[in-house]
Every structure is written in structure tokens, then in C-alpha cells.
Amino acid sequence: MPELVHLGADPLRAEQVVAVARGRAAVELTESARKNLASTRQHIDALAEATKPTYGVSTGFGALAVRHIPIESRVALQRSLIRSHAAGAGQPVETEVVRALMLLRLRTLASGYTGVRPVTADTLARLLNAEITPIVPEYGSLGCSGDLAPLAAVALALMGEGEVVHEGQVVPAAQALARAGIEPVVLAEKEGLALTNGTDGMLGMLLLACADLRLLFDLADITAAMSVEALLGTDRPFAADLQALRPHPGQAVSASRIHAALAGSGIVASHRGPDCPRVQDAYSLRCAPQVHGAARDTLTHVELVADRELAAAVDNPVVLPDGRVESNGNFHGAPVAYVLDFLAIPVADLASIAERRTDRMLDVARSHGLPAFLAHDPGVDSGHMIAQYTQAAVVSELKRLAVPSSVDSIPSSAMQEDHVSMGWSAARKLRKAVEGLRTVLAIELLTAARALDFRSPLEPAPVTAAVRDLVRTRVPGPGPDRHLAPEIAATEELIASGAVTEVVNTGLGLARGALR
């Protein structure tokens, strides 16, 4: 049973966002949050009745903020805001992204700084719990003034308009709400802005990417260890005393994991000693901790920024405890956009070094005795030749995805919004990059497992052998050429399911204790 996530004054944790987005965990506003919402709403109601205009309460929006809106037109104003802002285009984004976006917007509403009514926040929570997922098109956010079009698509569903996914079908929002017994919300003053003025989509995608990359960076250490064994490399460069000479935390972790994974390897032991003709291994083997570790340290920095964002209340204007309603620039997505772009760099480089290790295992001139392309009958069979082509194609794409979005500001709203973050675009390309890294590592894993089989009767280390044996539950060992694409997909599925991580963590736990 997924955990119940309570929303109130306390920040969410990253794992709670993942639990709601992917695990369908339920959400609930705390009683103190409801009281806080009701108290803050009193300030908005008072300003709504005042003769002096207040932005977001009794005025138009953006470049139209100079117009004072009469009381009798304000329901129409909120409805028009949402309808006009729900102007996205392209394919629907993934359900997990929409659920993360909804949760993070609800978290800000529950903070009490936005001025929405308790009923509006409660209705958004009910949509999440009923697994009603608004259709959110991919394009429409510039990452400033919030993820406007994506969040407006969610607000549209709250109003009973637009389309949603419910019980596996795309249906009108009004139909899904009625089926779940949820009354559509008629938005009051300030609520349209509060529902759309946040960086929740880009933050949600960042948190999901961080969760995926923690596992993939761990996996990269193991695929590197398997490649070291397959290529008759040495474990000596991964020793703790050598790594301590350059005290980066991530490097130490990666080196320790690789070293532990190679412990007890009969393959490594077979060529250890003065008779080994090679002086040192290639960079893609020897420098794996430096590259993997730098990726880990980048991720640590990114997670620090994400945690700060999880503690933030992003809206404009905000309602302060003393009743003041103040405009601000906290909706600007730069802090999130930068780290989304930053992460794409180590993702591309980690994939690049993995592809180089794979290529070495396939090249008869550099693989130290392995058959050409790991083929059963080289010439008749091509082995993993084209699997490396696939890696190369993905790595090339990852390099393009590493080009930053956050330097590409395009002014909007009649130059009122004259500098934007493009953080949503950075998040979308990072999602593609994470998928690409998974594919590249799956091919290295598949190739290294095959190469280890070719080293028989020499035995790999217990940890790498366990991973190889897990792969063998889905993919047969060496033999004549087979349809390779399903084997790559099956290996990706093993990685995505967490099965490889579980085997590795069990093995490393027995060997060396927790290595994180």
C-alpha cells in the first residue's frame, strides 16, 4: 500500500514526489493547512471588496495588469485566464510528469501563501487520489511566470473542462469528475494565478530524473567493473589510497564500488603479477571513477537545489501572513533550469565513456583475446557489431541534448516577460537524455556479460557473476546471431525494474557493507 503523503507547512521530500508520481501514493491536506488556507483567504476576500485595485485579485494579468476588473466580471476573468492559458500543443506529456506537477502545485497551495480557498486545494487533491490525469501538451511553457500552459491544462480539468486520462481512457474532464463524485471548481479571485504561476512541471521532471540517475550512476560502476574484467584490466587504480590523492566524494564512492565489485575475480587474478605485459589500462577503464564520480557530485549539487525548491512557495503575487499581497519574481525558473541543463552534461559523458568500453570489447585488436565483435563465428556472425552502432547513435544524440536550453530566452507578453528560463524545455530534453543513458548502459551490460562468458573457464567476481547470471534469465548466452533488439530491450527492462540494482546491492553489501 503506497504511503499517504500529508501536505501542509513542511516541505515535501523528493521520495514523496516520486511515490505520488509513479507509485500512485495518496495525498491529504493537514488540518492545520486547511485552517491556514481559510485564514489567508480572508485577506484576499477583503482586497476583492476594496476600491483600490490589487494585482491578481481585481486586475487583469501580465501586460493587461493595468485594467481594474469589476466584481461582476471576476468569475469570468478567472475562467478566461485558465482557458486562454491552456494553449499548449504537441503530444501529451507522461502521466508521472503530470502527477508530479499536480502534487507540487498542491504543495504550494497548501503553504498558505497563495490565497486559494480550501475547497480548491482539496479538489486538486481529490483529482490526484482518483487518478484523474489532465492531458498536458508538451509545448507551452517558457519556464517563467511558471509553467503556464501545462499548469493551466490542470486547472482547466479542475473546472471540469478539457480532457483527462481516467481508468485508462481519454475522456472529457466533466465526465471523469462526475464518475469520481468530484464537483468542478468555480474559481474565485486570485485562484487562476495561484494555479498556474509555478515551476512545478520542471521541478517534477528534475526530481524524477534525479531518482533515475541515482540508479543509473550506480549501474555504470558495475558495467564498468564487468568491462574491466572482460578486457583483462586491473583493479589496482581503484584502490582507496590512490583515490584519496584526489578527494572528490563521488570519485571515492565510484572507485569503492568498482573495486568491491571486482573482489574475488578469478579473471583479474589470472593476469596479476610481473608477467602481465601491459603497463596500464585505457582511460575508459582506468578513469571510470573520475568520470562517474564527477557525475555523482554533479547530481549531489542538483539534489541540493531541488531540496531548496521543495521548501519554496512559488507564486505571484504572494499573500504574506500580515495580509500584504506582494508581487515578486520567484516564479522565474532559472535555478531549476540551470541544474536541468547541468545534469545533461554528465549524462552524455557517462554514456560516452561506456560506449568506448563497449567498443574495446568488440575490437579484436584491443580486446586481448576475445573473438571479433564477440561473434560466435566471426564473418558468418556479426555479434554485437551493430549494438555498438546503436550506442554511438544514442551518444551522439546525448551530446546534442547537452546543449543548454537556459541560455535561450525568448521575450513574451508584450515585453512584460522579457527574460525567461526555458526550464521546461531543459527538463524535456533531460528526460530523453536519461532514457538514452539507460539504453547505452544496457548495451554495455549485455556486451560485458557476453564477454565474460567468453572468458570461461576463468570465473568473474561474485558480484559481476551475479549480474551476468541475472542477464541470462532474460537473454541467452553466446551463440549464433539472434534478433538483438529484443535482447537490448529486455536488458533495459531489467535495469528499469530495479532488478539489477537489487542484485548489485546484495552482492556489495555482503562484500563491503553499504557503498553509497
C-alpha positions as CSV (number, residue, x, y, z in Angstrom):
1,M,0.0,0.0,0.0
2,P,1.6,3.3,-1.0
3,E,2.2,5.8,1.7
4,L,-0.2,8.7,2.4
5,V,1.5,12.0,1.7
6,H,0.4,14.8,4.0
7,L,0.6,18.3,2.7
8,G,1.0,21.3,5.0
9,A,3.7,23.7,6.2
10,D,6.5,21.2,6.0
11,P,8.5,20.7,2.7
12,L,7.9,17.6,0.7
13,R,10.7,15.1,0.3
14,A,11.9,14.0,-3.1
15,E,10.9,10.4,-2.5
16,Q,7.4,11.5,-1.7
17,V,7.1,13.2,-5.0
18,V,8.3,10.0,-6.7
19,A,5.8,8.0,-4.7
20,V,2.9,10.1,-5.8
21,A,4.0,10.5,-9.4
22,R,5.0,6.8,-10.0
23,G,3.6,4.8,-7.1
24,R,0.1,6.4,-7.0
25,A,0.5,7.3,-3.3
26,A,-2.5,9.2,-2.0
27,V,-2.3,12.8,-0.7
28,E,-4.1,14.6,2.0
29,L,-4.1,18.2,3.3
30,T,-3.4,18.5,7.0
31,E,-6.0,20.2,9.2
32,S,-3.6,23.0,10.0
33,A,-3.1,23.6,6.3
34,R,-6.9,23.9,5.8
35,K,-7.1,26.4,8.7
36,N,-4.1,28.3,7.2
37,L,-5.8,28.4,3.8
38,A,-9.0,29.7,5.3
39,S,-7.2,32.4,7.2
40,T,-5.2,33.6,4.2
41,R,-8.3,33.6,2.1
42,Q,-9.9,36.2,4.4
43,H,-7.2,38.7,3.2
44,I,-8.0,38.0,-0.4
45,D,-11.7,38.4,0.2
46,A,-11.1,41.8,1.9
47,L,-8.9,43.0,-1.0
48,A,-11.5,41.8,-3.5
49,E,-14.1,44.1,-2.0
50,A,-11.8,47.1,-1.7
51,T,-11.9,50.0,-4.2
52,K,-8.1,50.0,-4.6
53,P,-7.1,47.5,-7.3
54,T,-4.8,44.7,-6.3
55,Y,-2.8,42.7,-8.9
56,G,-4.1,39.2,-9.4
57,V,-7.2,39.9,-7.3
58,S,-9.1,42.7,-9.1
59,T,-6.9,43.4,-12.1
60,G,-6.0,41.7,-15.4
61,F,-2.8,39.8,-15.8
62,G,0.6,40.2,-17.3
63,A,0.7,43.1,-19.7
64,L,-3.0,43.6,-19.0
65,A,-2.5,44.3,-15.3
66,V,-3.4,47.9,-15.6
67,R,-7.1,47.2,-16.0
68,H,-9.3,47.1,-12.9
69,I,-11.9,44.4,-13.2
70,P,-15.4,45.0,-11.7
71,I,-16.7,42.4,-9.2
72,E,-19.4,41.1,-11.5
73,S,-16.7,40.1,-14.1
74,R,-14.2,38.4,-11.9
75,V,-15.5,34.8,-12.2
76,A,-15.4,35.3,-15.9
77,L,-11.9,36.7,-15.5
78,Q,-10.6,33.5,-13.8
79,R,-12.3,31.3,-16.3
80,S,-10.9,33.2,-19.2
81,L,-7.4,33.2,-17.7
82,I,-7.4,29.4,-17.5
83,R,-9.0,28.8,-20.9
84,S,-6.6,31.2,-22.7
85,H,-3.5,29.9,-20.9
86,A,-4.4,26.3,-21.6
87,A,-2.8,26.9,-25.1
88,G,-0.3,24.0,-25.2
89,A,0.5,22.0,-28.3
90,G,2.1,18.7,-29.1
91,Q,1.9,15.2,-27.7
92,P,0.7,14.7,-24.1
93,V,3.4,14.5,-21.5
94,E,3.8,11.4,-19.4
95,T,1.3,10.6,-16.6
96,E,4.1,10.6,-14.0
97,V,5.1,14.1,-15.0
98,V,1.6,15.4,-14.7
99,R,1.1,13.8,-11.3
100,A,4.3,15.3,-10.1
101,L,3.3,18.7,-11.4
102,M,-0.1,18.5,-9.7
103,L,1.4,17.4,-6.4
104,L,4.0,20.2,-6.4
105,R,1.4,22.9,-7.2
106,L,-0.8,21.5,-4.4
107,R,2.1,21.7,-2.1
108,T,2.5,25.4,-2.8
109,L,-1.3,25.9,-2.4
110,A,-1.1,24.2,1.0
111,S,1.6,26.5,2.1
112,G,-0.9,29.2,2.7
113,Y,0.9,31.9,0.6
114,T,-1.3,31.8,-2.5
115,G,-4.7,32.8,-1.2
116,V,-6.7,30.0,-2.7
117,R,-9.8,28.6,-0.9
118,P,-9.6,25.3,1.0
119,V,-12.1,23.8,-1.5
120,T,-9.9,24.5,-4.4
121,A,-6.8,22.8,-2.8
122,D,-9.0,19.8,-1.7
123,T,-10.4,19.3,-5.1
124,L,-6.9,19.2,-6.7
125,A,-6.0,16.5,-4.0
126,R,-9.1,14.6,-4.9
127,L,-8.1,14.6,-8.6
128,L,-4.8,13.1,-7.7
129,N,-6.3,10.4,-5.5
130,A,-8.9,9.5,-8.1
131,E,-6.0,9.2,-10.6
132,I,-7.6,11.7,-12.9
133,T,-4.7,12.9,-15.1
134,P,-5.3,16.1,-17.2
135,I,-4.0,16.0,-20.7
136,V,-1.0,18.3,-20.7
137,P,0.6,19.0,-24.1
138,E,4.4,19.1,-24.4
139,Y,4.9,22.7,-25.6
140,G,3.7,25.9,-24.0
141,S,6.0,26.7,-21.1
142,L,8.8,29.2,-21.3
143,G,9.8,28.4,-17.7
144,C,8.9,31.9,-16.4
145,S,5.7,33.2,-14.8
146,G,5.6,29.5,-14.1
147,D,4.9,26.5,-16.4
148,L,1.8,28.5,-17.5
149,A,0.3,26.4,-20.3
150,P,0.9,23.0,-18.5
151,L,-0.5,24.2,-15.2
152,A,-3.4,25.8,-17.0
153,A,-4.3,22.4,-18.5
154,V,-4.5,21.0,-15.0
155,A,-6.6,24.0,-13.8
156,L,-8.9,23.5,-16.8
157,A,-9.6,20.0,-15.6
158,L,-10.4,21.3,-12.1
159,M,-13.1,23.5,-13.7
160,G,-14.5,20.4,-15.4
161,E,-13.2,21.3,-18.9
162,G,-10.7,19.9,-21.3
163,E,-9.7,16.2,-21.5
164,V,-8.2,13.8,-18.9
165,V,-7.0,10.3,-18.7
166,H,-9.1,8.2,-16.3
167,E,-9.3,4.5,-15.9
168,G,-7.1,4.0,-18.9
169,Q,-9.2,6.2,-21.3
170,V,-9.1,9.7,-22.6
171,V,-12.4,11.3,-21.6
172,P,-13.9,14.8,-21.1
173,A,-12.9,16.1,-17.7
174,A,-16.5,16.7,-16.7
175,Q,-17.3,13.0,-17.3
176,A,-14.3,11.8,-15.2
177,L,-15.1,14.2,-12.3
178,A,-18.7,13.1,-12.3
179,R,-17.7,9.5,-12.3
180,A,-15.4,10.1,-9.3
181,G,-18.1,12.2,-7.5
182,I,-16.0,15.4,-7.7
183,E,-17.7,18.8,-8.1
184,P,-15.9,21.1,-10.6
185,V,-14.4,24.3,-9.1
186,V,-15.7,27.7,-9.9
187,L,-12.6,29.8,-9.5
188,A,-12.7,32.9,-7.3
189,E,-10.4,35.9,-7.2
190,K,-6.6,35.1,-7.3
191,E,-7.1,31.4,-7.8
192,G,-6.4,31.3,-11.5
193,L,-2.9,32.9,-10.9
194,A,-2.3,30.6,-7.9
195,L,-3.0,27.5,-10.0
196,T,-0.7,28.5,-12.9
197,N,2.2,30.6,-11.5
198,G,4.7,27.9,-10.5
199,T,7.8,26.0,-11.7
200,D,6.2,22.7,-10.7
201,G,6.5,20.9,-14.0
202,M,10.2,21.5,-14.4
203,L,10.8,20.7,-10.8
204,G,8.8,17.5,-11.0
205,M,10.8,16.3,-14.0
206,L,14.0,17.2,-12.2
207,L,13.1,15.1,-9.2
208,L,12.1,12.1,-11.4
209,A,15.4,12.4,-13.3
210,C,17.4,12.5,-10.1
211,A,15.7,9.3,-8.9
212,D,16.5,7.6,-12.2
213,L,20.1,8.9,-12.3
214,R,21.0,7.7,-8.8
215,L,20.3,4.2,-10.0
216,L,21.9,4.6,-13.4
217,F,25.1,6.1,-11.9
218,D,25.3,3.1,-9.6
219,L,24.8,0.8,-12.5
220,A,27.5,2.5,-14.5
221,D,30.0,1.5,-11.8
222,I,29.0,-2.2,-12.2
223,T,29.1,-2.2,-16.0
224,A,32.5,-0.6,-15.8
225,A,33.7,-3.3,-13.5
226,M,32.4,-6.0,-15.8
227,S,34.1,-4.3,-18.8
228,V,37.4,-4.2,-16.8
229,E,37.2,-7.9,-16.2
230,A,36.2,-8.7,-19.8
231,L,39.1,-6.7,-21.1
232,L,41.6,-8.3,-18.7
233,G,42.1,-5.0,-16.9
234,T,43.4,-4.4,-13.4
235,D,41.7,-3.3,-10.2
236,R,44.7,-1.5,-8.9
237,P,43.8,2.0,-10.0
238,F,40.6,1.8,-7.9
239,A,42.5,1.3,-4.6
240,A,41.4,3.6,-1.8
241,D,44.9,5.1,-1.2
242,L,45.2,6.2,-4.8
243,Q,41.7,7.6,-4.9
244,A,42.4,9.6,-1.7
245,L,45.0,11.6,-3.5
246,R,42.1,13.4,-5.3
247,P,39.5,13.7,-2.6
248,H,36.2,14.2,-4.6
249,P,33.4,12.4,-2.7
250,G,31.7,10.9,-5.8
251,Q,35.0,9.6,-7.1
252,A,35.7,7.8,-3.9
253,V,32.2,6.2,-4.0
254,S,32.5,5.0,-7.6
255,A,36.1,3.7,-7.1
256,S,35.0,1.8,-4.0
257,R,32.0,0.3,-5.8
258,I,34.1,-0.8,-8.8
259,H,36.8,-2.2,-6.5
260,A,34.3,-4.1,-4.4
261,A,32.6,-5.5,-7.5
262,L,35.9,-6.9,-8.7
263,A,36.7,-8.5,-5.4
264,G,37.4,-12.2,-5.7
265,S,37.6,-12.1,-9.5
266,G,39.4,-15.1,-11.0
267,I,39.7,-13.2,-14.3
268,V,41.5,-10.3,-12.6
269,A,43.7,-12.7,-10.6
270,S,44.7,-14.6,-13.7
271,H,46.8,-11.9,-15.1
272,R,48.0,-10.2,-11.9
273,G,51.8,-10.1,-11.4
274,P,55.1,-9.4,-13.2
275,D,54.2,-11.5,-16.2
276,C,51.4,-9.2,-17.3
277,P,52.8,-7.3,-20.4
278,R,50.5,-4.2,-20.1
279,V,51.7,-1.2,-18.1
280,Q,48.3,0.5,-17.7
281,D,44.7,0.2,-18.9
282,A,43.0,2.6,-21.3
283,Y,41.3,5.7,-19.9
284,S,37.8,4.4,-20.3
285,L,38.7,1.7,-17.8
286,R,41.2,3.4,-15.5
287,C,39.5,6.7,-15.3
288,A,35.9,5.4,-14.7
289,P,35.8,6.6,-11.1
290,Q,36.9,10.1,-12.1
291,V,34.1,10.4,-14.7
292,H,31.4,8.5,-12.8
293,G,32.4,10.4,-9.6
294,A,32.1,13.8,-11.2
295,A,28.6,12.8,-12.4
296,R,27.7,11.8,-8.8
297,D,29.0,15.1,-7.4
298,T,27.0,17.0,-10.0
299,L,23.9,15.1,-9.0
300,T,24.5,15.9,-5.4
301,H,24.6,19.6,-6.2
302,V,21.4,19.2,-8.3
303,E,19.6,17.5,-5.4
304,L,20.6,20.3,-3.1
305,V,18.9,22.8,-5.4
306,A,15.9,20.5,-5.7
307,D,15.5,20.3,-1.9
308,R,15.6,24.1,-1.7
309,E,12.8,24.2,-4.4
310,L,10.8,21.7,-2.4
311,A,10.9,24.1,0.5
312,A,9.8,27.1,-1.7
313,A,6.4,28.7,-2.1
314,V,6.4,29.9,-5.8
315,D,3.5,32.2,-6.7
316,N,2.9,35.8,-7.8
317,P,1.6,37.7,-6.1
318,V,2.0,36.0,-2.7
319,V,-0.1,36.6,0.4
320,L,2.1,37.3,3.4
321,P,1.0,36.5,7.0
322,D,0.2,40.1,7.8
323,G,-2.2,40.3,4.8
324,R,0.1,42.1,2.3
325,V,-0.2,40.9,-1.3
326,E,3.2,41.4,-2.9
327,S,4.4,40.9,-6.4
328,N,7.8,39.1,-6.8
329,G,9.9,37.2,-9.2
330,N,10.1,33.8,-7.6
331,F,8.3,32.2,-10.5
332,H,11.4,32.6,-12.6
333,G,12.7,29.1,-13.4
334,A,16.5,29.9,-13.7
335,P,17.5,28.0,-10.5
336,V,15.9,24.8,-11.8
337,A,16.7,25.4,-15.5
338,Y,20.4,25.7,-14.8
339,V,20.7,22.4,-13.0
340,L,18.5,20.6,-15.5
341,D,20.9,21.7,-18.2
342,F,23.9,20.9,-15.9
343,L,22.8,17.3,-15.4
344,A,22.6,16.7,-19.2
345,I,26.4,17.1,-19.4
346,P,27.5,14.2,-17.2
347,V,24.7,12.1,-18.6
348,A,26.2,12.5,-22.1
349,D,29.7,12.0,-20.8
350,L,28.9,8.9,-18.8
351,A,27.3,7.4,-21.8
352,S,30.3,8.3,-23.9
353,I,32.8,6.5,-21.7
354,A,30.5,3.5,-21.5
355,E,30.3,3.3,-25.3
356,R,34.2,3.4,-25.5
357,R,34.4,0.5,-23.1
358,T,31.9,-1.4,-25.3
359,D,33.8,-0.7,-28.4
360,R,37.0,-2.1,-26.9
361,M,35.3,-5.4,-26.1
362,L,34.3,-5.8,-29.8
363,D,37.7,-4.8,-31.4
364,V,39.9,-7.9,-31.8
365,A,43.0,-5.7,-31.8
366,R,42.2,-4.3,-28.3
367,S,40.1,-6.9,-26.6
368,H,43.0,-9.2,-25.6
369,G,41.8,-12.5,-27.0
370,L,38.0,-12.0,-27.3
371,P,36.5,-13.0,-30.7
372,A,35.9,-10.2,-33.2
373,F,32.6,-8.4,-32.2
374,L,32.0,-11.2,-29.7
375,A,30.6,-13.2,-32.6
376,H,30.0,-16.9,-32.4
377,D,31.6,-17.4,-35.9
378,P,33.2,-14.1,-37.0
379,G,32.4,-13.4,-40.6
380,V,29.3,-15.6,-40.7
381,D,28.1,-13.8,-37.5
382,S,28.3,-10.1,-36.6
383,G,27.9,-10.5,-32.9
384,H,27.4,-7.1,-31.2
385,M,28.8,-5.0,-34.0
386,I,25.6,-3.1,-34.7
387,A,24.7,-2.9,-31.0
388,Q,27.7,-0.5,-30.7
389,Y,26.3,1.4,-33.6
390,T,23.2,1.9,-31.6
391,Q,25.2,3.1,-28.7
392,A,27.1,5.5,-30.9
393,A,23.8,6.9,-32.3
394,V,22.4,7.5,-28.9
395,V,25.7,9.1,-27.5
396,S,25.6,11.4,-30.5
397,E,22.1,12.4,-29.6
398,L,23.0,12.9,-26.0
399,K,25.7,15.3,-26.9
400,R,23.1,17.4,-28.7
401,L,20.8,17.2,-25.7
402,A,23.6,18.5,-23.5
403,V,23.4,21.9,-25.3
404,P,21.7,24.2,-22.7
405,S,18.2,25.5,-23.1
406,S,18.5,28.0,-20.3
407,V,20.6,30.4,-22.4
408,D,17.8,30.8,-25.0
409,S,15.5,33.4,-23.6
410,I,12.6,34.5,-25.9
411,P,10.6,37.5,-24.7
412,S,6.8,37.3,-24.4
413,S,3.7,39.1,-23.2
414,A,4.4,42.4,-25.0
415,M,7.9,42.6,-23.4
416,Q,6.5,42.4,-19.9
417,E,8.1,38.9,-19.6
418,D,11.3,40.0,-21.3
419,H,13.6,37.3,-19.9
420,V,12.5,33.7,-19.4
421,S,14.3,30.5,-18.3
422,M,13.2,27.8,-20.8
423,G,13.4,25.4,-17.9
424,W,10.5,23.2,-19.1
425,S,12.5,22.7,-22.4
426,A,15.6,21.8,-20.3
427,A,13.5,19.3,-18.4
428,R,12.1,17.7,-21.5
429,K,15.5,17.1,-23.1
430,L,16.9,15.7,-19.8
431,R,14.1,13.1,-19.8
432,K,15.2,12.0,-23.2
433,A,18.8,12.0,-22.1
434,V,18.1,9.7,-19.1
435,E,16.4,7.3,-21.4
436,G,19.4,7.4,-23.7
437,L,21.8,6.7,-20.9
438,R,19.7,3.7,-19.8
439,T,20.0,2.3,-23.4
440,V,23.7,2.8,-23.6
441,L,24.4,1.1,-20.2
442,A,22.1,-1.7,-21.2
443,I,24.2,-2.4,-24.3
444,E,27.4,-2.3,-22.2
445,L,25.9,-4.6,-19.7
446,L,24.7,-7.0,-22.4
447,T,28.1,-6.9,-24.1
448,A,30.2,-7.3,-21.0
449,A,28.0,-10.3,-19.9
450,R,28.7,-12.0,-23.2
451,A,32.4,-11.2,-23.0
452,L,32.6,-12.7,-19.5
453,D,31.1,-15.9,-20.9
454,F,33.9,-16.0,-23.5
455,R,36.5,-15.8,-20.7
456,S,35.4,-19.2,-19.3
457,P,36.7,-21.2,-17.6
458,L,38.1,-18.2,-15.8
459,E,35.4,-17.0,-13.3
460,P,34.3,-13.4,-12.8
461,A,33.9,-11.9,-9.3
462,P,30.8,-12.9,-7.3
463,V,29.1,-9.6,-7.8
464,T,29.7,-9.3,-11.6
465,A,28.9,-13.0,-12.0
466,A,25.5,-12.4,-10.2
467,V,24.7,-9.6,-12.6
468,R,25.7,-11.7,-15.6
469,D,23.5,-14.5,-14.3
470,L,20.6,-12.2,-13.9
471,V,21.0,-11.1,-17.5
472,R,21.0,-14.7,-18.5
473,T,17.5,-15.1,-17.1
474,R,16.3,-12.9,-19.9
475,V,18.9,-13.2,-22.6
476,P,20.7,-16.5,-23.6
477,G,24.5,-16.7,-23.7
478,P,26.8,-16.7,-26.7
479,G,25.7,-18.5,-29.8
480,P,24.8,-17.8,-33.5
481,D,23.4,-14.4,-34.3
482,R,19.8,-13.7,-33.0
483,H,17.4,-10.8,-33.2
484,L,19.3,-8.4,-31.0
485,A,16.9,-5.6,-30.5
486,P,14.6,-7.6,-28.1
487,E,17.6,-8.6,-26.0
488,I,18.6,-4.9,-25.7
489,A,15.1,-4.1,-24.7
490,A,14.9,-6.9,-22.2
491,T,18.2,-5.7,-20.6
492,E,16.8,-2.2,-20.3
493,E,13.7,-3.6,-18.6
494,L,15.9,-5.4,-16.1
495,I,17.6,-2.1,-15.3
496,A,14.4,-0.1,-15.1
497,S,12.7,-2.6,-12.9
498,G,15.5,-2.3,-10.3
499,A,16.4,-6.0,-10.5
500,V,20.0,-5.3,-11.4
501,T,20.3,-2.7,-8.6
502,E,18.9,-5.2,-6.1
503,V,21.4,-7.9,-7.2
504,V,24.3,-5.5,-7.0
505,N,23.4,-4.0,-3.7
506,T,23.0,-7.5,-2.2
507,G,26.4,-8.5,-3.5
508,L,28.2,-5.3,-2.4
509,G,26.5,-5.5,1.0
510,L,28.0,-9.0,1.5
511,A,31.4,-7.9,0.3
512,R,32.0,-4.5,1.7
513,G,29.0,-3.0,3.5
514,A,26.9,-0.1,2.3
515,L,28.7,1.7,-0.5
516,R,26.8,5.0,-1.3
